[in-house]
Amino acid sequence: MTKSIIKLLDIVALADNLPEYNLYRGQVGAVVELLAFELYIISTFSTLAHIYL
């Protein structure tokens, strides 16, 4: 198994639905903060240019 390393400003897509946060599988965003090992803040956006932090 290959270990992937996520870096600041990488583009990522959600793998799971998080309906309690209005986030859904496939939404794309950018890594804006690296908090700890495998813990990130992702800024996502909708097709209507709404930004979600």
Phi, psi and omega in degrees: 000133180274133178272123178265144179246118179268131182244164176305135179073007172294148176269130183227162176234144179291136180266341183227157173283139173230070187299334179294343177247010183057037177242138186227150181311132179097344177297142184254146178203182180239143176287119182248351179204136174254112186267316181197182179303119181059029176229115188227158166253128182245131173263116179252165179214154180264173178292346177264013178069022171282135182256133178239128176255000000 
